[in-house]
Amino acid sequence: MATPRVFLARHGETEWTINGRHTGTSEIPLTPRGESQVLASSRSLLGPGRLIDPSRLSHVFVSPRIRAARTYSLLLPAGAPANTTVNTDERLAEWGYGMYEGWFPAQIRENRKSRGLDADRPFDIWRDGCEDGADGSKGESAAEVKHRLDTLIAEIKTLQGPHMRDGKGVDVLLVSHGHLLRAFTKRWLGLELDFPIQMILEPGGIATLT
């Protein structure tokens, strides 16, 4: 009897994925290769008898960014079944990078060092979060990201909890971003965001939690 699962789908490659720039609120489309990555996952992992059986999907939550919406449309080209609830959800938006939006990791470290920050330890987004931008863009702290993810996790566990042993199809699919899905995984496991574990989810890839 299948235990309810949560599937994590990372959006496909973008130009900023290739060069390593922090991509939060910026609306960067998928590259042709990014679309091919998602289509490959869809063909191999979605369908009756495969890892993700659409008939067992109870809810789909999608980040509001266009790269995530496009990924969802490629993963389920026929759309979700009629009995599946599909929501665009701000809780799955990528980490708010604020001042660091569009920056390379080395730029962040150099800028902070020039202002006398991180003298005793290197910058770590999981612990230090991000600063607000001069343009008013919001830089999220780890605590803020943790809070919004915890509310989503509580919602999913309320949905799935009564059906742990009855075989009912209450799988959940999340379509989101690299940093955010790693943060979600840590919180699903009950870990703080600065807990040091290595997690890799390639663009267009899918991971499973249960």
Helices and strands as residue ranges (DSSP letters): E 6-10, H 15-19, H 32-45, G 54-56, E 57-62, H 66-75, E 85-88, G 90-92, G 98-100, H 105-114, H 125-128, H 142-160, G 161-163, E 171-176, H 178-188, E 206-209
